[in-house]
Amino acid sequence: MRPALLLATLPALLAAQETTTTLRDQKALAVTIYNDNLALVKDSREVRLPKGETRLAFQEVSAQIRPETALLRNLTAPKDFWVAEQNFDFDLLTPQKLLEKYVGEKVTVVRSVPNADGAGSKEVREEATVLATNNGTVLQFTDRIETSVPGRIVYPKVPGNLRARPTLVISLNSGVDKLQQLELSYLTGGLSWRADYVANLSPDEKTLDLSGWVTLTNQSGAAYPNATLQLVAGDVNRVRERRPEAMAMMAAGMARSDKAAPKMAEESLFEYHLYTLDRPTTLAANQTKQVALLSAGTVPVRKEYLLQGQNYYYSGSYGDLGEKQKVGVFVEFDNKESSRLGMPLPKGIIRVYKRDSEGRAQFVGEDNVDHTPKNETVRLKLGDAFDVTAKRKQTDYKSLGRQGKFGFVHESAFEVELKNAKKEPVTVNLLEPMPGDWEVLQSSHPYTKEAAGTARFKVTVPAEGSATLTYRVRVKW
């Protein structure tokens, strides 16, 4: 439609009779949820539209809809169908809102007064004007002004701009008078998801069973019954705007089943991954629920004890560097088909359990994992070892002054005593970040150059015993 014709018909559209559609008209619903508190809703309804101009009140949309993203399509009769204006009414009907809308207007106050004979009471009706509702109510009667409501208030009608539910009001033109299928799509906040994983370590700590769950939270102010659910994993770029929230909600409830469930279907989407639930599901308002993502058994796992050094050790004289230094405990596994996985894993928290001697599952640690593609390694820090400790000290230090292009040359010697109170031997990895141009001059144990500025030592500590690593390093920078 030409702009001039659209402007000419706009007043008639705004004055047109209103047609209302609710969830009773809904024929299909699809929800795609992104990681970052964002969702795409596609709501298909069958609505009878009169021919010509009308106002369509599309009720029960999200309270956090982004109106500028709303798009209404006519799938039945697109010819001569067009939209002139959209208004999002999120000012919801409450007793306080109703009272505020009547400031400057007349209402009826109804109160009970005793009968003259003292038997029973009767209702008395008085007309009053609402003067103000700030921090209380101010009413003007014919002969007085009162600052509290002496009875109940009766209103003649509900103002048109107050809605019982969040509503998108669309001024449109329909080419035919018939039942038509309309699809409203829009972006909304208030819907989010995350992945949560549960891993059970085997008694020998050589394998684990992994279950993945998708945790969905609906704080959008609307329900999504029998929706086709899809989830997008990845970091989607968004333009950040400062915008008021239409409505704030609290999450409540939890739905979860321990029964085995099939994996969600997964596919690539642009530079992201799309997961589709194999059945419709209902996202109730103010609800958190979980659905199964994946399940994998006897996944091979590797356990590592790691003592992390610091690069400042090598630039000065320090002596003792710490008694009972913490030795970190890590586990890692490969996200490969050969390891009974091989599915892109959305970011989330992996919580790890192990059964005690009585067969009861005990929590042993958790860690965050980022989006992990197929064939990558998942590495988790579960905590610090209780029975494996380290004592580190610097046994020698020399500053050798300038050497050629290097302004600082230092030579240091170290001793790291590792103790193991376990009844089985353990191997501890010592990861030493070394600055500048470094060289290990002497070492009691072999080492590898892990990276340009990192050396790795591996020390086996006997059961209920100890082992000592000594080494000397020269660094230049």
matplotlib code that plots the C-alpha trace (Angstrom):
import matplotlib.pyplot as plt

x = [0.0, 1.2, 2.2, -0.4, -3.2, -2.0, -2.0, -5.5, -7.0, -5.1, -7.8, -10.5, -8.3, -7.7, -11.5, -12.4, -14.1, -11.8, -11.5, -10.0, -7.9, -6.9, -5.1, -8.4, -7.7, -4.2, -3.4, 0.4, 3.2, 6.9, 9.5, 13.2, 15.3, 18.8, 21.4, 21.2, 17.7, 16.2, 13.6, 11.8, 8.0, 5.9, 2.2, -0.3, -4.0, -7.3, -9.2, -12.2, -11.5, -14.1, -13.4, -11.8, -10.3, -10.2, -8.2, -7.0, -6.3, -3.7, -3.9, -1.6, 1.6, 4.8, 4.9, 8.5, 7.8, 10.0, 7.2, 9.6, 10.3, 6.7, 5.6, 2.0, 1.5, -1.7, -1.2, -4.7, -5.6, -2.5, -4.0, -5.0, -3.8, -1.6, -0.8, -1.0, 0.0, 0.9, 0.5, 1.7, -0.6, 1.3, -0.5, -2.3, -5.6, -5.2, -7.3, -4.5, -4.1, -7.9, -8.0, -5.1, -6.8, -9.9, -7.9, -10.1, -13.1, -16.3, -16.8, -19.4, -18.5, -20.7, -20.6, -22.7, -24.4, -26.5, -30.2, -31.9, -33.5, -30.2, -31.2, -29.0, -27.5, -28.1, -26.0, -25.4, -24.1, -22.3, -20.7, -17.1, -14.2, -10.8, -8.3, -5.1, -3.7, -0.2, 0.7, -3.0, -6.4, -7.9, -11.7, -13.8, -17.5, -20.1, -19.6, -16.1, -12.7, -11.6, -8.1, -9.2, -11.9, -14.9, -16.3, -15.9, -15.5, -17.8, -16.5, -18.7, -16.4, -12.8, -10.7, -9.8, -6.0, -6.1, -5.8, -6.3, -3.3, -0.4, -1.9, -0.6, -3.2, -2.8, -4.6, -4.9, -6.9, -8.3, -9.2, -11.9, -14.4, -13.6, -11.7, -8.0, -4.8, -2.5, 1.1, 2.6, 6.4, 8.4, 11.5, 11.0, 13.1, 12.2, 12.9, 16.3, 17.9, 21.1, 22.6, 23.2, 25.1, 25.4, 28.4, 28.8, 32.4, 33.0, 34.6, 38.0, 37.6, 38.4, 35.0, 31.9, 28.2, 27.1, 23.5, 22.7, 19.6, 18.3, 17.0, 14.3, 13.2, 10.1, 9.8, 8.2, 4.8, 3.1, 2.5, 3.4, 1.2, 2.2, 5.0, 7.5, 10.7, 14.1, 17.3, 20.2, 23.6, 26.3, 27.2, 24.8, 25.8, 23.1, 22.8, 22.6, 19.9, 18.8, 15.1, 12.6, 11.4, 7.7, 7.2, 9.3, 8.6, 10.0, 10.9, 9.3, 8.9, 11.0, 10.1, 12.5, 12.5, 15.3, 14.1, 16.2, 15.2, 16.3, 18.8, 17.5, 17.9, 20.9, 21.9, 24.2, 22.6, 24.9, 27.8, 25.7, 24.0, 20.2, 18.6, 15.0, 12.9, 11.2, 7.8, 5.7, 6.1, 4.4, 6.3, 4.1, 4.4, 6.8, 8.2, 11.6, 11.6, 14.1, 14.1, 16.6, 19.4, 21.7, 22.8, 26.1, 27.5, 31.1, 32.8, 36.6, 38.0, 41.4, 42.3, 45.2, 46.8, 48.2, 50.5, 50.6, 53.6, 54.0, 56.3, 57.5, 59.4, 62.2, 62.8, 64.0, 65.1, 62.1, 63.2, 60.2, 57.3, 54.6, 53.9, 51.2, 50.5, 47.2, 47.4, 44.4, 42.4, 41.2, 39.3, 38.9, 37.2, 37.0, 33.8, 34.1, 32.0, 34.7, 34.1, 30.3, 29.7, 30.4, 27.6, 28.2, 27.8, 26.2, 27.9, 26.8, 27.8, 28.9, 28.3, 30.3, 29.3, 30.9, 29.4, 30.8, 31.5, 27.7, 26.7, 25.4, 26.2, 28.3, 29.0, 32.7, 32.9, 31.6, 32.9, 31.7, 32.3, 32.0, 30.4, 32.4, 32.4, 32.6, 36.0, 37.2, 38.3, 36.2, 38.4, 37.0, 38.6, 36.8, 38.7, 42.0, 43.5, 43.2, 45.9, 48.4, 50.3, 53.4, 56.1, 58.1, 61.2, 63.9, 67.3, 69.5, 69.3, 71.8, 71.4, 73.9, 73.6, 73.4, 74.3, 74.3, 70.8, 69.3, 69.0, 68.2, 69.6, 68.7, 69.5, 67.4, 67.3, 64.1, 63.0, 59.5, 58.6, 55.4, 53.7, 51.1, 48.9, 46.9, 47.3, 48.2, 50.9, 49.9, 51.5, 51.6, 52.1, 53.9, 53.2, 55.8, 55.4, 58.8, 59.3, 61.6, 64.3, 64.5, 66.7, 66.5, 70.2, 69.6, 66.6, 66.1, 63.1, 62.5, 60.5, 58.7, 58.4, 54.6, 54.6, 57.0, 56.8, 55.9, 57.7, 55.9, 57.4, 55.9, 56.6, 55.4, 54.8, 54.7, 51.8, 52.0, 55.4, 57.0, 59.1, 61.2, 61.8, 64.9, 65.8, 67.8, 66.7, 68.3, 66.0, 66.9, 64.8]
y = [0.0, 3.5, 5.7, 8.4, 5.8, 4.3, 7.6, 8.4, 5.2, 5.3, 7.2, 4.7, 1.8, 3.3, 3.8, 0.3, -2.3, -4.6, -8.3, -10.4, -13.6, -15.7, -19.0, -20.8, -19.8, -21.2, -23.9, -24.1, -22.7, -22.8, -21.4, -21.1, -20.2, -18.8, -18.9, -15.1, -14.5, -14.3, -16.3, -16.3, -17.1, -18.2, -18.2, -19.4, -18.8, -19.1, -15.8, -14.6, -11.1, -8.8, -7.4, -4.0, -2.1, -3.7, -3.7, -7.1, -7.6, -10.5, -11.5, -13.6, -12.7, -12.4, -9.6, -9.0, -9.0, -6.6, -5.0, -3.6, -7.2, -8.3, -9.5, -10.6, -12.7, -13.9, -17.4, -17.9, -14.7, -12.5, -10.4, -7.0, -7.7, -5.1, -3.8, 0.0, 0.2, -2.0, -1.1, -3.2, -2.9, -4.1, -1.9, -4.8, -4.6, -4.6, -2.8, -0.1, 0.4, 0.7, 3.4, 5.3, 5.4, 7.1, 10.1, 13.1, 10.8, 10.1, 6.8, 5.4, 4.6, 2.1, 1.7, 0.0, 2.1, 0.8, 1.2, 3.8, 1.1, -0.6, -3.8, -4.6, -2.2, -0.7, 0.3, 3.9, 5.1, 8.3, 9.8, 11.0, 12.2, 10.6, 13.4, 11.5, 8.0, 8.9, 7.1, 6.7, 7.7, 11.2, 11.4, 14.5, 14.1, 16.7, 18.1, 16.9, 15.5, 12.1, 10.6, 7.0, 4.9, 4.7, 1.7, -0.2, 1.6, 0.8, 1.8, 2.3, 0.5, -0.7, 1.8, 0.6, 0.8, -1.6, -5.3, -8.4, -10.0, -8.6, -7.8, -6.7, -4.5, -4.4, -2.1, -3.9, -4.3, -7.7, -8.4, -10.9, -11.7, -15.3, -17.5, -16.9, -18.4, -15.7, -16.2, -13.7, -14.0, -11.9, -11.8, -11.7, -11.7, -13.7, -17.1, -18.8, -22.2, -23.7, -27.2, -29.1, -32.4, -35.2, -37.5, -40.7, -41.9, -45.6, -47.2, -47.4, -43.8, -45.0, -44.3, -42.2, -42.2, -38.8, -37.4, -34.1, -32.0, -28.8, -26.5, -24.1, -21.0, -19.0, -15.6, -13.9, -13.5, -15.9, -19.6, -21.6, -24.7, -27.7, -25.8, -27.1, -26.4, -25.6, -24.4, -22.5, -23.1, -20.5, -16.9, -14.8, -11.2, -8.7, -5.0, -3.9, -1.3, 0.1, -0.7, -0.9, -4.4, -4.8, -7.2, -9.0, -12.5, -15.1, -18.6, -21.4, -25.1, -27.9, -30.8, -33.7, -37.4, -39.9, -42.2, -42.6, -40.5, -40.2, -37.5, -34.2, -34.0, -31.7, -29.9, -27.1, -23.7, -20.9, -20.9, -22.3, -25.6, -26.2, -28.7, -29.8, -31.6, -34.7, -33.9, -30.8, -29.5, -26.9, -24.0, -22.8, -19.2, -18.8, -22.3, -24.0, -27.4, -29.9, -32.1, -34.7, -33.7, -36.7, -39.9, -41.8, -44.7, -45.9, -42.9, -43.3, -40.7, -39.6, -38.3, -35.8, -34.4, -30.9, -28.5, -25.1, -22.9, -19.1, -17.2, -14.8, -17.7, -17.1, -13.4, -13.0, -14.6, -16.0, -19.0, -20.9, -20.7, -22.6, -25.4, -27.9, -26.3, -27.4, -30.1, -29.7, -32.7, -32.8, -35.2, -35.1, -37.0, -36.8, -35.7, -38.4, -41.1, -43.6, -42.4, -42.9, -39.2, -37.2, -34.6, -30.8, -30.1, -26.7, -24.8, -25.5, -27.1, -30.7, -32.1, -35.2, -38.0, -41.2, -44.0, -44.7, -48.1, -48.5, -47.6, -44.1, -41.5, -38.6, -35.3, -34.9, -31.6, -29.5, -27.2, -25.0, -26.1, -23.8, -24.8, -27.9, -29.1, -32.7, -34.3, -31.8, -32.6, -31.7, -30.9, -30.4, -29.2, -31.1, -29.7, -30.0, -33.3, -34.0, -36.7, -35.3, -32.2, -30.3, -28.2, -25.9, -23.9, -22.0, -23.5, -21.1, -17.8, -15.7, -12.6, -12.8, -9.2, -8.3, -10.8, -9.4, -8.3, -9.5, -6.9, -9.5, -12.9, -15.0, -18.5, -20.3, -23.7, -25.3, -28.3, -29.6, -32.3, -34.2, -36.4, -39.0, -40.4, -42.7, -46.4, -46.4, -44.4, -41.3, -39.3, -35.5, -33.1, -29.9, -27.1, -24.4, -21.1, -19.7, -16.2, -14.9, -17.1, -20.1, -23.2, -26.1, -26.6, -29.6, -31.7, -34.9, -35.8, -35.5, -32.6, -31.5, -28.1, -27.7, -24.3, -21.4, -20.3, -23.5, -26.7, -29.8, -32.3, -35.6, -37.1, -40.5, -40.5, -43.9, -45.0, -43.5, -42.0, -39.0, -37.9, -34.8, -32.9, -30.7, -28.5, -25.5, -22.9, -20.0, -17.3, -14.3, -11.3]
z = [0.0, -0.9, 2.2, 1.3, 1.2, 4.5, 6.2, 4.9, 6.3, 9.6, 11.6, 10.4, 11.5, 15.0, 15.4, 14.1, 16.2, 18.2, 17.6, 20.3, 20.0, 23.0, 23.5, 22.6, 19.0, 19.1, 16.5, 16.8, 18.9, 18.5, 20.9, 20.2, 23.2, 23.2, 26.0, 26.7, 28.1, 24.6, 22.8, 19.5, 19.7, 16.7, 17.7, 15.1, 15.6, 13.7, 13.9, 12.1, 10.7, 9.2, 5.8, 5.9, 8.8, 12.3, 15.5, 16.6, 20.3, 20.3, 24.0, 26.1, 24.5, 26.6, 29.1, 28.0, 24.3, 22.3, 20.3, 17.6, 16.6, 16.2, 12.8, 11.9, 8.8, 7.2, 6.0, 4.6, 2.7, 2.4, -0.5, 0.6, 4.2, 5.8, 9.3, 10.0, 13.7, 16.7, 20.4, 23.3, 26.3, 29.3, 31.9, 33.5, 35.4, 39.2, 41.8, 42.2, 38.5, 38.1, 40.8, 39.3, 35.9, 37.6, 38.9, 38.0, 37.3, 39.3, 41.1, 43.5, 47.1, 48.8, 52.6, 55.3, 58.0, 61.0, 60.7, 62.9, 65.1, 65.6, 63.9, 61.0, 58.5, 55.1, 52.1, 51.4, 48.0, 47.4, 44.4, 44.7, 42.5, 42.8, 43.4, 43.9, 44.6, 45.7, 49.0, 49.7, 48.2, 48.2, 47.5, 47.1, 48.1, 47.7, 51.2, 52.2, 51.2, 52.7, 52.6, 53.0, 51.3, 53.7, 51.8, 48.6, 45.3, 42.3, 38.9, 35.8, 33.4, 32.8, 30.9, 27.4, 28.0, 31.0, 30.0, 32.1, 30.2, 28.2, 24.8, 21.4, 19.7, 15.9, 13.6, 10.3, 7.1, 6.0, 2.4, 3.2, 5.9, 7.0, 9.4, 8.8, 10.0, 11.5, 12.7, 15.1, 15.6, 18.1, 20.3, 24.0, 27.2, 30.3, 28.7, 29.2, 29.3, 30.5, 30.4, 33.6, 33.6, 36.2, 36.1, 38.2, 38.6, 38.6, 41.7, 40.0, 38.6, 35.1, 33.6, 34.2, 33.3, 32.0, 31.9, 30.4, 31.3, 29.8, 32.6, 31.2, 33.1, 32.1, 33.7, 30.7, 32.2, 29.8, 29.4, 26.3, 26.1, 23.9, 22.2, 19.8, 21.7, 20.1, 21.8, 20.3, 21.8, 20.9, 21.5, 19.4, 19.0, 20.2, 20.2, 23.8, 24.6, 27.9, 28.1, 31.0, 31.8, 31.2, 34.1, 36.7, 37.7, 40.2, 39.1, 41.0, 40.8, 39.3, 37.0, 36.6, 35.9, 36.6, 33.8, 30.7, 27.8, 24.2, 23.1, 21.8, 18.0, 17.2, 14.0, 12.9, 12.5, 11.0, 13.5, 16.3, 17.2, 17.3, 19.7, 19.1, 21.6, 20.1, 21.6, 22.4, 25.9, 28.1, 29.6, 32.4, 33.6, 36.5, 36.1, 36.0, 34.4, 33.0, 30.0, 29.0, 26.7, 26.5, 28.2, 27.9, 29.9, 30.7, 29.2, 29.6, 32.0, 33.1, 36.5, 37.2, 40.3, 39.4, 41.4, 39.7, 40.1, 39.7, 37.4, 40.1, 41.7, 39.1, 39.5, 43.1, 46.4, 48.4, 50.5, 51.7, 49.1, 51.0, 53.4, 52.4, 49.0, 47.5, 44.8, 42.4, 41.3, 37.7, 35.5, 31.8, 29.0, 25.2, 23.5, 20.8, 19.4, 20.4, 24.0, 23.6, 23.2, 20.1, 20.4, 20.7, 24.4, 25.3, 28.1, 31.6, 34.9, 35.3, 38.8, 39.7, 42.1, 43.3, 45.4, 48.9, 50.4, 51.2, 47.6, 48.4, 45.8, 47.2, 45.6, 44.8, 42.9, 40.0, 37.3, 34.5, 30.9, 27.9, 24.6, 23.6, 20.0, 18.9, 19.3, 21.9, 25.5, 28.6, 31.6, 35.1, 38.3, 41.1, 44.1, 45.9, 47.2, 50.9, 51.1, 48.6, 49.7, 48.7, 50.3, 48.1, 48.8, 46.9, 47.8, 45.9, 44.0, 42.0, 40.0, 37.2, 35.9, 32.2, 29.4, 25.9, 24.9, 28.1, 30.9, 33.7, 34.2, 37.2, 38.3, 40.9, 42.5, 44.0, 46.1, 46.0, 48.6, 47.8, 50.4, 49.8, 52.6, 50.3, 50.2, 46.5, 44.6, 42.7, 40.0, 40.4, 37.5, 38.4, 35.9, 36.2, 34.3, 33.6, 32.3, 29.5, 27.9, 30.3, 30.5, 33.0, 34.0, 36.3, 37.4, 39.4, 37.2, 33.5, 32.2, 29.0, 27.5, 27.6, 26.0, 25.3, 28.9, 30.7, 31.9, 33.2, 35.6, 36.5, 39.9, 41.1, 44.9, 46.6, 48.8, 52.3, 51.3, 49.8, 46.8, 46.2, 43.0, 42.7, 39.8, 38.8, 36.2, 34.5, 33.1, 30.9, 29.8]

ax = plt.figure().add_subplot(projection="3d")
ax.plot(x, y, z, "-o")
ax.set_aspect("equal")
plt.show()
